[in-house]
Amino acid sequence: MTQSSDPRDNAIAERVNGILKQELLNSYYQDMVTARRAVAQAVDTYNNHRPHSSVNMLTPEQAHRCSGPLIRKWKNYYTAKEVIMSG
């Protein structure tokens, strides 16, 4: 799911997909038009309206627009050496 082929990037994408499916989407839709509309609304909600604890309760859009250092609340289980070696 990522352009870099880094398996750690895929975990991030899977986390986003899980949140969309568990919190913002229904499990069944009557037709594709309704489903596509719901997915577009869910992505908008995720990016622009839902605060994320991992970025100090900002929305992704707010975090993206911030200048300067961003207070990140997630743990990084990889050392800097591992990240450099995989890239």
C-alpha positions as CSV (number, residue, x, y, z in Angstrom):
1,M,0.0,0.0,0.0
2,T,3.0,2.3,0.1
3,Q,5.4,3.6,-2.5
4,S,8.5,3.1,-0.4
5,S,7.8,-0.7,0.1
6,D,8.6,-0.2,3.8
7,P,6.5,-2.7,5.8
8,R,6.3,-0.2,8.6
9,D,4.5,2.2,6.3
10,N,1.9,-0.5,5.6
11,A,1.1,-0.7,9.3
12,I,0.1,3.0,9.3
13,A,-2.1,2.5,6.2
14,E,-3.8,-0.5,7.9
15,R,-4.4,1.5,11.0
16,V,-6.1,4.3,9.0
17,N,-8.2,1.7,7.2
18,G,-9.2,0.1,10.4
19,I,-10.4,3.4,11.9
20,L,-12.4,4.2,8.9
21,K,-14.1,0.8,8.9
22,Q,-14.7,0.5,12.6
23,E,-15.6,4.1,13.5
24,L,-16.9,5.8,10.4
25,L,-18.4,3.4,7.9
26,N,-21.2,0.9,8.0
27,S,-20.6,-2.7,7.1
28,Y,-23.2,-2.7,4.3
29,Y,-24.5,-0.2,1.7
30,Q,-27.5,-0.5,-0.6
31,D,-25.4,0.5,-3.7
32,M,-22.0,1.7,-4.9
33,V,-23.1,5.4,-5.1
34,T,-24.1,5.4,-1.4
35,A,-20.9,3.5,-0.5
36,R,-18.6,5.9,-2.4
37,R,-20.4,8.9,-0.8
38,A,-20.0,7.4,2.7
39,V,-16.3,6.7,2.1
40,A,-15.7,10.2,0.9
41,Q,-17.4,11.6,4.0
42,A,-15.5,9.2,6.3
43,V,-12.1,10.3,4.8
44,D,-13.1,14.0,5.2
45,T,-14.1,13.3,8.8
46,Y,-10.9,11.5,9.5
47,N,-8.7,14.2,8.0
48,N,-10.5,17.4,8.9
49,H,-12.8,16.8,12.0
50,R,-11.5,13.9,14.1
51,P,-8.8,14.8,16.6
52,H,-6.0,12.3,16.9
53,S,-4.3,11.7,20.2
54,S,-1.0,10.7,18.4
55,V,-0.6,14.3,17.2
56,N,-1.6,16.2,20.4
57,M,-5.3,16.1,19.6
58,L,-5.0,17.9,16.3
59,T,-6.7,16.7,13.1
60,P,-4.4,15.4,10.4
61,E,-5.1,18.6,8.4
62,Q,-4.1,20.8,11.4
63,A,-1.0,18.8,12.0
64,H,0.0,19.0,8.4
65,R,-0.3,22.8,8.4
66,C,1.7,23.3,11.6
67,S,5.1,24.9,11.4
68,G,7.8,23.9,13.7
69,P,8.1,20.7,15.7
70,L,4.9,18.6,16.1
71,I,4.4,17.0,19.5
72,R,4.0,13.3,18.6
73,K,2.4,10.9,21.2
74,W,3.2,7.6,19.5
75,K,6.0,5.2,20.4
76,N,8.7,4.4,17.8
77,Y,10.0,0.9,18.4
78,Y,12.7,1.2,15.8
79,T,16.1,2.9,16.4
80,A,17.4,5.5,14.1
81,K,20.0,3.0,12.8
82,E,17.2,0.5,11.8
83,V,15.3,3.3,9.9
84,I,18.4,4.4,8.0
85,M,19.3,0.8,7.1
86,S,15.9,0.0,5.7
87,G,15.7,3.1,3.5
